Amino acid sequence: MVPNAQTFRQIQSEHGVTGVFRETAIAEWLAKMNPSTLDYQLAIDNFTRSCAAYCVLTYCLGICDRHNDNIMVTKRGHMFHIDYGRFLGDAQMFIKFKRDRTPFVLTADMIYVINNGEKGSNRFHGFIELCCKAFQVVRNNRFTLSTLFRMMVSSGIPGVEMNSVEYIQEALLPAASPVEAAAQFTRFIEESSQ
């Protein structure tokens, strides 16, 4: 259990049925939980850093079934995903369409928090840079990650098979240079935030 945390849905529902459409809902909740300016700024920084980690890791590990009941945030602004029943690209299908159609979830209310409510803020550029740096760290450790997943294949963990190793290897863009990988991850951010 993670104490002092709520799902995005719980936070959004505090604003009634239209809360899910309010880009200010998460920021307002964080402000209510952190009434001093210093605590609120710390919560925004925590949210931004944990959101960057969330985006990189849910992409690399192919975490699916991502919706506002499976994303939580603590009162101090640390965001995290719950429910790992669908991973390594094992997306739920609706008729013939994948339910998760973007590389990761990056909603308007998440961007609003990252930007601290300012339109055209440089904070979002910093967030993109943070994501690209984190992605490069994971890419630099891709052989260790692949080895760990190869070891898990023989353990019989449901959903972890040899194609899981291939999924991760492909997700880390092995043929791309660091600059190309950063450009691609930036495109993932743009695709996910539309």
N, C-alpha and C positions, 0 to 999 in steps of 0.2 A: 504494500500500500504506500502511496505517496500522500502524505498529509497536506492539508491546505492547498488542494488542487481541485479544479473543476473542468469538466469537458467544455469544449467550445459551445456545444448545444445548450448546456446549462446556463452559461453566461449569456448567450444570445437570447434565450427564452425569458430572461429577466426583463426584456424589452417587449414582451408580448409576441404575437404571431409574426410580426414584421421584424423582429430582432435579428433574424438570420440575414436580412437585407441591409442592416445598419453597419456601415464600415467602422463606426465608432464604438461598437459594443465592447470589444476586448480592451481597447484603450481606456474606456470609461471604467470598466471593472478593475483594471490595474490601478487606475488613479484612486478609486475608492479603497482598494486594499493597501495603497501606499500613499497616504495623504501628504506626507512632506515632499517637497520638491526633490530633495536628494534621493529619497527612497524610490520615488517614481522614476527618476532618471536611471537609477540602478536597475529597476525592473525593466525598463525599456532596453537597456544594454543587455541584460540577461535574456530577454525575449529575442533580441536580434541575433545574439550569438547562438542560442539554442535553436532558433529557427534555421540558421545557416547549417548547423550540424544535422538537423532534422531533414532538410532538403537533400543534402549530400547523401546521407545514409539511407533514406527511404528510396532514393534513386538507385544507389549502388546495390542495395540488397533487394530491390524490386518489391518493396513492401506495398501491398495492395489493400483494398477495402478501406480506403482513406476517406473518412467523412467526419463531420463535426462531433459525432459520438465517440470517435476513436482518436481524437486529438485533445490533449489536456494542457493546462497551464497552471503553474503554481502561483500563489499570491505574490511571490518574489519575481515572477516573470519567466520562469523556466518552462519552456514548451516541450512536450514529448508526445510520442505516439503510443497507443495501447492496442492490443489485439493483433497479434502476429500470426493469425491463422492463415493468411494469404501472403506469401513471400516468394522471392526469386521469380517474379513476373507471373505468378499463378493468379491471374486476375479473374474475378467473377465475370460471367458472361450474361448479358441481357439480350435475349434472342441470339444474334450473331455479333453483337458489339461488346467490346471490353468495357466494363463499368468504369475502370480507371483509365482514362484516355490521355492523361498528361503525365510527364515524368515524376511529378510530385505535386502536393497541394500547396499553393501559395495564393491565398485569397485576398480580397480587397481589405478586409479588416486586419489581416496580418501585415499587409503593406502599410496600412495606416499607422499601426503601432511602430513599425520599423522607422517610418518617416516622422514619428512623433507628431503626427497630425499636419505636417507641413507639405504642401503640394510642391513638387519639383525639388525636393530636398536632396542634398548631397549624401544624406544618410543611406539612401537606397543604393547609391553607387558603392558606398563602403560595404554594404551588405553583400552585393554582388562580388566584390573583391574578396570578402571573407569566405564566401561559398567557393570561389575558384581556388583559393589557397587550401581550403579543407579538402577539396576534390583532388588537388595535386598531392597532398599528404597521403590520401588513400591510394592514389595511383602509384606513388613511390613505394608503397608497401603491398602492392598487388601480388607479389610472389608469396609472401607470408599468408595473405588472405586466401589465395588459391590453395595453398598447401593445407591450411586449416579446413577448408571445405572438402578437399580430397580426403582428409582423414575422417571427416564426418560422414562421407558417403558410405564407408564401410561400417559405420555404427548403427545403421538402420533407422536413423531419424526420419520420420515421415516427411516427404517433400524434398529431401536432400538427396539428389542423385547426381550422376556424372554430368547431366545437362545443367545442373545448378552451378557447377564450377565454370562451365562454358558461359552461362548467363552472366556471372560476375566478371569474367575475363572480358567479355564483349562490352559490358556496361562501363568498364574502366578505360575504354578507348585506347587499346594498347598501341595502335599504329600512329596515334596523334602525338605531335610534339606538345610540350607544356602550353605553348601559346595557342595551338589549335584546340587543345582540350579545354582551356579557359574560355575560348570563343564559343565552343560547343555548349559548355555548361551555361554560359550567359544566354544562349538561345533557349536552353531548357527553362531558364528562369522566365524569359519573355513568354514562352509558350504556356507555362504553368500559371502565369499571372494574368492571363487574358480572360 
